[in-house]
Amino acid sequence: MLEFAMTISGEPVPASSTFEVTDPATGGAAGRAPDCSREQLDAAMDAAARALPGWKADEAVRRKALLAAAEVMFARSEEIGRVLTLEQGKPLGDATMEVVGAGVWLKYFAELELPREIIQDDERALVEVVRRPMGVVAAITPWNFPLMLATWKLAPALLAGNTVVLKPSPYTPLSSLMLGEALRDVLPPGVFNVVSGGNDLGAWMTSHPVPRKISFTGSVATGKRVAAAAADDLKRVTLELGGNDPAILLDDADPAAVADRLFGAAFMNNGQVCSAIKRVYAPDALYDDVVEALAARARAAKVGNGLREGVQYGPVNNKPQLDRVGELVTDALAGGARAAAGGRPIDGPGYFYEPTILADVADGARIVDEEQFGPALPVIRYRDLDEAVARANGTHFGLSGSVWGADADRASEVAARLDCGTAWVNTHLALAPHQPFGGSKWSGIGVENGPWGLYGFTELQVIHRSKR
């Protein structure tokens, strides 16, 4: 039974009560996590506020500490990865790479420039624009990539000179608590605090008077509540919310050549990726070949406990999400869709669902119009490309999308017509620390990663020095 303490002011802090964390591969307990009280949250916020003046004063110290944090991630990737697999479900190799990826993000931001801009230097004045830290940042992360998405927030926030209080999802708190423990020796006390608890804790954080910035990754519904809570105190927000990413195949695409990449981008992390492919639009002439190519890969996929060798896809992370995927698939089948592969939960313990390819489904079906966030992919037939683009854009979501075809220039022209934050051509889920990531419409506010993500954790200040 795994148990970790919270990290507050650089010290391990237990709680008077705990909650159980489920292993989604077995349905049994993976461990227990502290249930943070209001008083303990106040202590974490106070620790972050007290650490702020010293931390923001020395950029060189911040860079050195972030590099040391990256090295900790690299050195402990397998150890932390095993805990991540136990609570999240993803295969051990994927979990280990997530921890390594967290280190890559920390290292990238440790070496990223934070420039001062001179906008005037003449006989009248020297005018500089500088970027200052906002203060204490409240970071709230989801259960699909708890460590990677924590460092997407932590690394730029700390480089900019802010201090952080992190709350992970109650479905996957253990690896984040372990992250807090691992970084106690490389970050000064109070600079990085980790607390755990349920939805009430998130609400306390967003309404707390100390944080000046909230960085949240999660569902659209919760993101709206975060924005509303932040508005009363005019806290700044970055919201990375849901996606319903379309992939449009053009009539010159080769289904056999692109099927592996399409399937991989749809079923990465068992489909539990905000920017995964969630719906495929295939032209009438290629439709049957696309469906069969994807279905063959779904039937061949090895699903099981992420700790077992050779497993490609683990369980759905939690029972409510498993039930949602099943509900959307059942609704589609009842409406006339056909399961070319899968279509059912897998018998036995744990939250497993067959990798599912749905054919003969159209816009208007819930699994097309909503975000399934699981191992089920609808393939939609189209006859007119302009209509396909309009249907791809005809949603409140606008996170990302992709276009696939033999003529890359033509595919790029079509991709530019997608209403989304990232439009890929002949690839999908190509993410990197230097590349901004964010959504339009209901998929979010602001961006993460690259200098643009760093700037999101800063306030502008003009320093105007008269020469007269």
C-alpha positions as CSV (number, residue, x, y, z in Angstrom):
1,M,0.0,0.0,0.0
2,L,1.7,3.2,-1.2
3,E,1.5,6.2,1.0
4,F,3.1,9.6,0.6
5,A,3.0,12.9,2.6
6,M,2.2,16.3,1.2
7,T,5.0,18.8,0.8
8,I,4.5,22.1,2.5
9,S,7.4,24.5,3.0
10,G,9.9,21.8,2.1
11,E,8.6,19.4,4.8
12,P,6.6,16.1,4.6
13,V,3.1,16.8,6.0
14,P,0.5,14.1,6.6
15,A,-3.2,14.8,7.1
16,S,-5.6,13.7,9.7
17,S,-7.6,11.8,7.1
18,T,-6.7,10.0,3.9
19,F,-8.5,8.7,0.8
20,E,-8.0,5.5,-1.2
21,V,-6.4,5.6,-4.7
22,T,-7.6,2.8,-7.0
23,D,-5.4,0.7,-9.2
24,P,-7.4,0.8,-12.4
25,A,-5.9,-2.5,-13.7
26,T,-7.3,-4.4,-10.7
27,G,-10.0,-2.3,-9.2
28,G,-8.2,-2.7,-5.9
29,A,-6.3,-0.2,-3.8
30,A,-3.0,1.3,-5.1
31,G,-2.4,3.4,-2.1
32,R,-3.7,6.2,0.1
33,A,-3.3,9.9,-0.1
34,P,-3.6,12.7,2.4
35,D,-6.9,14.7,2.4
36,C,-5.7,18.2,2.8
37,S,-7.6,20.4,5.2
38,R,-8.4,24.1,4.8
39,E,-5.8,24.9,7.4
40,Q,-3.1,22.9,5.6
41,L,-4.0,24.6,2.3
42,D,-3.6,28.0,4.1
43,A,-0.2,26.8,5.4
44,A,0.9,25.8,1.8
45,M,-0.2,29.2,0.4
46,D,1.5,31.0,3.3
47,A,4.7,29.0,2.6
48,A,4.6,29.9,-1.1
49,A,4.1,33.6,-0.3
50,R,6.9,33.6,2.2
51,A,9.3,32.0,-0.2
52,L,8.4,34.4,-3.0
53,P,10.8,37.3,-2.3
54,G,13.9,35.3,-2.1
55,W,13.1,33.0,-5.0
56,K,12.2,35.8,-7.5
57,A,15.4,37.8,-6.5
58,D,17.9,35.5,-8.2
59,E,17.4,34.2,-11.7
60,A,20.7,32.3,-11.7
61,V,19.6,30.3,-8.6
62,R,16.3,29.5,-10.2
63,R,18.0,28.1,-13.4
64,K,20.4,26.0,-11.4
65,A,17.5,24.6,-9.3
66,L,15.4,23.7,-12.3
67,L,18.4,21.9,-13.9
68,A,18.9,20.0,-10.7
69,A,15.2,19.1,-10.7
70,A,15.5,17.8,-14.2
71,E,18.3,15.5,-13.2
72,V,16.2,14.1,-10.3
73,M,13.5,13.2,-12.8
74,F,16.0,11.5,-15.1
75,A,17.6,9.6,-12.2
76,R,14.3,8.4,-10.7
77,S,12.2,7.9,-13.8
78,E,11.7,4.1,-13.3
79,E,10.9,4.4,-9.6
80,I,8.4,7.2,-10.1
81,G,7.1,5.6,-13.3
82,R,6.1,2.5,-11.5
83,V,4.0,4.5,-9.0
84,L,2.4,6.3,-12.0
85,T,1.5,3.0,-13.7
86,L,-0.1,1.7,-10.5
87,E,-2.4,4.7,-10.1
88,Q,-3.0,5.8,-13.7
89,G,-2.8,2.5,-15.6
90,K,-0.6,3.3,-18.5
91,P,2.1,0.7,-19.5
92,L,5.3,1.0,-17.4
93,G,7.4,2.1,-20.4
94,D,5.0,4.9,-21.2
95,A,4.9,6.0,-17.5
96,T,8.7,6.0,-17.3
97,M,8.9,8.1,-20.4
98,E,6.4,10.5,-18.9
99,V,8.8,11.1,-16.0
100,V,11.7,11.5,-18.4
101,G,9.5,14.0,-20.4
102,A,8.9,16.0,-17.2
103,G,12.7,16.3,-16.9
104,V,13.0,17.4,-20.5
105,W,10.5,20.2,-19.8
106,L,12.3,21.3,-16.6
107,K,15.6,21.4,-18.5
108,Y,14.1,23.3,-21.4
109,F,12.8,26.1,-19.3
110,A,15.9,26.2,-17.1
111,E,17.8,27.3,-20.3
112,L,15.1,29.5,-21.9
113,E,15.8,33.2,-22.1
114,L,13.7,35.7,-20.2
115,P,14.6,38.9,-22.1
116,R,14.4,42.6,-21.2
117,E,13.1,44.5,-24.2
118,I,14.4,48.0,-24.9
119,I,11.7,49.8,-26.8
120,Q,13.2,53.3,-26.7
121,D,16.8,54.6,-26.2
122,D,17.3,58.1,-27.4
123,E,18.1,61.6,-26.1
124,R,14.7,61.7,-24.4
125,A,14.5,58.4,-22.5
126,L,15.5,54.8,-22.0
127,V,12.4,52.7,-21.9
128,E,12.5,49.0,-21.1
129,V,9.8,46.4,-20.9
130,V,10.5,43.7,-18.3
131,R,8.6,40.6,-17.3
132,R,8.0,40.2,-13.6
133,P,6.6,37.2,-11.7
134,M,2.9,37.2,-10.8
135,G,3.3,35.8,-7.3
136,V,1.9,32.5,-6.0
137,V,0.6,30.1,-8.7
138,A,-2.2,27.6,-8.0
139,A,-1.6,24.6,-10.4
140,I,-4.4,22.0,-10.8
141,T,-3.7,19.0,-13.0
142,P,-5.7,16.0,-14.4
143,W,-5.3,12.3,-14.2
144,N,-4.2,11.4,-17.7
145,F,-0.6,12.8,-17.6
146,P,-0.2,14.0,-14.0
147,L,3.5,14.5,-14.0
148,M,4.0,15.8,-17.5
149,L,1.3,18.4,-17.2
150,A,2.5,19.4,-13.7
151,T,5.9,20.3,-15.2
152,W,4.2,22.2,-18.1
153,K,3.1,24.5,-15.3
154,L,5.8,24.2,-12.7
155,A,8.8,24.8,-15.0
156,P,7.8,28.1,-16.6
157,A,6.2,29.4,-13.4
158,L,9.4,28.8,-11.4
159,L,11.7,30.2,-14.0
160,A,9.6,33.4,-14.1
161,G,10.1,33.7,-10.3
162,N,6.8,32.6,-9.1
163,T,6.2,30.0,-6.4
164,V,3.7,27.1,-6.8
165,V,1.1,25.1,-4.9
166,L,0.2,22.0,-6.9
167,K,-3.0,20.0,-6.6
168,P,-3.2,16.7,-8.6
169,S,-6.3,14.8,-9.5
170,P,-7.7,12.7,-6.7
171,Y,-7.5,9.7,-9.1
172,T,-3.7,10.1,-9.5
173,P,-2.2,12.0,-6.5
174,L,0.5,9.5,-5.6
175,S,3.0,10.3,-8.3
176,S,2.6,14.0,-7.8
177,L,3.1,13.6,-4.0
178,M,6.2,11.6,-4.9
179,L,7.3,14.5,-7.2
180,G,7.1,16.9,-4.2
181,E,9.1,14.5,-2.1
182,A,11.7,14.1,-4.8
183,L,12.3,17.9,-5.3
184,R,12.4,18.8,-1.6
185,D,16.2,18.7,-1.7
186,V,16.7,20.8,-4.8
187,L,14.0,23.5,-4.4
188,P,14.1,26.0,-1.5
189,P,11.3,25.5,1.2
190,G,8.0,26.9,0.1
191,V,8.9,27.3,-3.6
192,F,7.0,24.1,-4.6
193,N,4.2,22.7,-2.4
194,V,2.1,19.7,-3.2
195,V,-1.3,19.1,-1.6
196,S,-3.9,16.4,-2.3
197,G,-7.6,16.1,-1.9
198,G,-10.9,16.0,-3.7
199,N,-13.0,18.6,-5.6
200,D,-13.5,20.7,-2.5
201,L,-9.7,21.3,-2.3
202,G,-9.7,22.6,-5.9
203,A,-12.5,25.0,-5.1
204,W,-10.7,26.3,-2.0
205,M,-7.6,26.9,-4.1
206,T,-9.3,28.8,-6.9
207,S,-11.1,31.1,-4.4
208,H,-8.1,31.5,-2.0
209,P,-6.9,35.1,-1.6
210,V,-3.2,34.3,-2.0
211,P,-2.7,33.0,-5.6
212,R,-2.5,35.6,-8.4
213,K,-2.5,33.0,-11.1
214,I,-4.4,29.7,-11.7
215,S,-3.2,27.3,-14.2
216,F,-5.7,24.5,-14.8
217,T,-5.9,21.5,-17.1
218,G,-9.1,19.5,-17.2
219,S,-12.7,19.4,-18.4
220,V,-14.5,22.3,-20.0
221,A,-17.2,22.3,-17.2
222,T,-14.6,22.5,-14.4
223,G,-12.6,25.1,-16.4
224,K,-15.7,27.3,-16.5
225,R,-16.1,27.1,-12.8
226,V,-12.3,27.9,-12.3
227,A,-12.7,31.0,-14.5
228,A,-15.8,32.1,-12.6
229,A,-14.0,31.7,-9.2
230,A,-11.0,33.5,-10.4
231,A,-13.0,36.5,-11.8
232,D,-14.0,37.7,-8.3
233,D,-10.4,38.4,-7.4
234,L,-9.2,39.1,-11.0
235,K,-6.8,36.2,-10.8
236,R,-5.0,35.5,-14.1
237,V,-5.9,32.1,-15.6
238,T,-4.5,29.6,-18.1
239,L,-7.1,27.0,-19.0
240,E,-6.2,24.0,-21.1
241,L,-9.5,22.2,-21.5
242,G,-11.1,19.5,-23.6
243,G,-10.7,18.6,-27.2
244,N,-12.6,16.8,-29.9
245,D,-9.8,16.7,-32.5
246,P,-10.8,15.8,-36.1
247,A,-8.4,14.1,-38.5
248,I,-9.4,14.7,-42.2
249,L,-8.1,12.3,-44.8
250,L,-7.9,13.8,-48.3
251,D,-8.7,11.7,-51.4
252,D,-5.0,11.2,-52.2
253,A,-4.2,9.7,-48.8
254,D,-3.0,6.1,-48.6
255,P,-4.9,4.3,-45.8
256,A,-2.3,1.6,-45.4
257,A,0.5,4.1,-45.2
258,V,-1.1,6.4,-42.6
259,A,-3.1,3.8,-40.5
260,D,-0.4,3.2,-37.9
261,R,0.0,6.9,-37.2
262,L,-3.7,7.6,-37.2
263,F,-4.3,4.7,-34.8
264,G,-1.4,5.7,-32.6
265,A,-2.6,9.3,-32.3
266,A,-6.1,8.2,-31.5
267,F,-5.3,5.5,-28.9
268,M,-2.2,6.9,-27.2
269,N,-2.7,6.5,-23.4
270,N,-5.8,4.5,-24.3
271,G,-7.4,7.5,-25.9
272,Q,-7.1,9.5,-22.7
273,V,-5.3,12.5,-24.3
274,C,-7.0,15.9,-24.7
275,S,-5.4,16.4,-28.1
276,A,-5.7,12.8,-29.4
277,I,-7.6,12.2,-32.6
278,K,-11.3,11.8,-31.5
279,R,-13.0,11.5,-34.9
280,V,-11.8,10.6,-38.4
281,Y,-13.3,12.0,-41.6
282,A,-12.6,9.8,-44.6
283,P,-13.7,10.4,-48.2
284,D,-16.2,8.0,-49.7
285,A,-13.8,6.3,-52.0
286,L,-11.4,5.4,-49.2
287,Y,-13.9,4.9,-46.4
288,D,-14.0,1.1,-46.3
289,D,-10.3,0.8,-46.5
290,V,-9.7,3.3,-43.7
291,V,-12.2,1.6,-41.4
292,E,-10.7,-1.9,-42.0
293,A,-7.1,-0.6,-41.6
294,L,-7.9,0.9,-38.3
295,A,-10.0,-2.0,-37.2
296,A,-7.2,-4.5,-37.9
297,R,-4.9,-2.5,-35.6
298,A,-7.6,-2.4,-32.9
299,R,-8.0,-6.1,-33.0
300,A,-4.3,-6.7,-32.8
301,A,-3.7,-4.3,-29.9
302,K,-2.5,-5.9,-26.6
303,V,-4.5,-4.6,-23.7
304,G,-3.7,-5.4,-20.1
305,N,-2.1,-4.5,-16.8
306,G,0.5,-1.9,-17.5
307,L,3.1,-3.7,-15.3
308,R,3.1,-6.7,-17.7
309,E,5.6,-6.9,-20.4
310,G,4.3,-6.4,-24.0
311,V,1.2,-4.6,-23.0
312,Q,0.5,-1.6,-25.3
313,Y,-2.7,-0.2,-23.7
314,G,-3.7,-0.2,-20.1
315,P,-7.1,0.3,-18.5
316,V,-9.3,3.3,-18.6
317,N,-8.2,5.3,-15.5
318,N,-11.4,5.3,-13.5
319,K,-14.9,3.8,-13.3
320,P,-16.9,6.9,-14.2
321,Q,-14.8,7.3,-17.4
322,L,-15.1,3.7,-18.3
323,D,-18.9,4.0,-17.9
324,R,-18.9,7.1,-20.1
325,V,-17.0,5.4,-22.9
326,G,-19.4,2.5,-22.7
327,E,-22.4,4.8,-22.8
328,L,-21.2,6.6,-25.8
329,V,-20.4,3.4,-27.8
330,T,-23.8,1.9,-26.8
331,D,-25.6,5.1,-27.9
332,A,-23.8,5.0,-31.3
333,L,-24.6,1.3,-31.9
334,A,-28.2,1.9,-31.0
335,G,-28.3,4.7,-33.6
336,G,-27.1,2.4,-36.4
337,A,-23.3,2.5,-36.1
338,R,-21.3,-0.7,-36.6
339,A,-18.5,-1.8,-34.4
340,A,-15.8,-2.8,-36.9
341,A,-13.6,-3.7,-33.9
342,G,-14.3,-3.9,-30.2
343,G,-17.5,-2.3,-28.8
344,R,-17.5,-3.9,-25.3
345,P,-15.8,-3.8,-21.9
346,I,-13.4,-6.6,-21.2
347,D,-14.4,-9.1,-18.7
348,G,-12.4,-9.4,-15.5
349,P,-11.1,-7.1,-12.8
350,G,-10.1,-3.6,-13.7
351,Y,-11.5,-0.9,-16.0
352,F,-10.7,-2.4,-19.4
353,Y,-12.5,-1.6,-22.7
354,E,-11.8,-3.1,-26.1
355,P,-10.1,-0.8,-28.6
356,T,-13.1,0.2,-30.6
357,I,-13.6,1.4,-34.2
358,L,-17.1,2.6,-35.1
359,A,-18.2,2.8,-38.7
360,D,-21.4,4.0,-40.3
361,V,-21.6,6.9,-37.8
362,A,-22.3,10.5,-38.5
363,D,-22.3,14.0,-37.0
364,G,-25.1,14.2,-34.5
365,A,-24.1,11.0,-32.7
366,R,-22.9,11.7,-29.2
367,I,-19.6,10.0,-29.7
368,V,-18.9,12.3,-32.7
369,D,-20.2,15.5,-31.1
370,E,-18.8,15.0,-27.6
371,E,-15.3,14.2,-26.3
372,Q,-15.1,10.4,-25.5
373,F,-11.6,10.5,-23.9
374,G,-11.2,6.8,-24.2
375,P,-10.5,3.8,-26.5
376,A,-13.3,4.4,-29.0
377,L,-12.9,6.1,-32.4
378,P,-15.7,7.0,-34.9
379,V,-14.9,7.1,-38.6
380,I,-17.2,9.4,-40.5
381,R,-17.8,9.3,-44.3
382,Y,-17.7,12.5,-46.4
383,R,-18.2,13.3,-50.1
384,D,-17.4,17.0,-50.3
385,L,-14.2,18.4,-48.7
386,D,-15.6,21.8,-47.9
387,E,-18.5,20.0,-46.1
388,A,-16.0,17.9,-44.2
389,V,-14.0,21.0,-43.0
390,A,-17.3,22.7,-42.0
391,R,-18.3,19.6,-40.0
392,A,-14.9,19.3,-38.4
393,N,-15.2,22.9,-37.3
394,G,-18.8,22.6,-36.3
395,T,-18.2,22.2,-32.5
396,H,-17.5,24.2,-29.4
397,F,-14.1,22.5,-29.2
398,G,-11.0,24.0,-30.9
399,L,-7.9,22.3,-29.4
400,S,-6.2,20.7,-32.4
401,G,-6.7,18.8,-35.6
402,S,-4.9,17.2,-38.5
403,V,-5.1,16.8,-42.3
404,W,-3.6,13.8,-44.1
405,G,-2.7,13.5,-47.8
406,A,0.0,12.8,-50.4
407,D,0.2,16.4,-51.5
408,A,1.6,18.1,-48.3
409,D,1.0,21.6,-49.7
410,R,-2.6,20.9,-50.4
411,A,-3.0,19.3,-47.0
412,S,-1.5,22.4,-45.4
413,E,-3.9,24.7,-47.1
414,V,-6.8,22.6,-45.7
415,A,-5.2,22.4,-42.3
416,A,-5.1,26.2,-42.2
417,R,-8.9,26.2,-42.4
418,L,-9.3,24.3,-39.2
419,D,-10.6,26.3,-36.2
420,C,-8.1,25.1,-33.6
421,G,-4.9,25.9,-31.7
422,T,-2.7,23.4,-33.5
423,A,-3.2,22.1,-37.0
424,W,-1.0,19.2,-37.9
425,V,-0.2,17.9,-41.4
426,N,0.4,14.2,-41.9
427,T,1.0,13.8,-38.2
428,H,-0.8,14.4,-34.9
429,L,0.2,14.7,-31.2
430,A,3.6,16.1,-32.2
431,L,4.2,18.1,-29.0
432,A,7.4,19.7,-27.8
433,P,8.5,22.1,-25.1
434,H,9.4,24.9,-27.5
435,Q,6.0,24.7,-29.3
436,P,3.0,26.6,-27.9
437,F,0.0,24.5,-27.1
438,G,-3.5,25.8,-26.4
439,G,-7.0,25.9,-27.8
440,S,-9.6,28.2,-29.2
441,K,-13.3,28.4,-28.4
442,W,-14.2,26.1,-25.4
443,S,-10.8,24.3,-25.5
444,G,-9.1,26.9,-23.4
445,I,-7.6,30.3,-22.7
446,G,-3.9,31.0,-23.1
447,V,-1.1,28.7,-24.1
448,E,1.5,26.5,-22.5
449,N,5.1,25.8,-23.6
450,G,7.7,27.8,-25.4
451,P,8.4,31.4,-24.6
452,W,4.7,32.1,-25.0
453,G,3.9,29.7,-22.1
454,L,6.6,31.4,-20.0
455,Y,5.1,34.8,-20.7
456,G,1.8,33.6,-19.3
457,F,3.4,33.4,-15.9
458,T,4.6,37.0,-16.0
459,E,3.2,40.5,-15.7
460,L,4.7,43.3,-17.9
461,Q,6.4,46.3,-16.3
462,V,7.6,49.4,-18.1
463,I,10.7,51.0,-16.7
464,H,10.9,54.5,-18.2
465,R,14.0,56.5,-17.3
466,S,14.1,60.1,-18.4
467,K,17.4,61.4,-19.8
468,R,16.4,65.1,-19.5
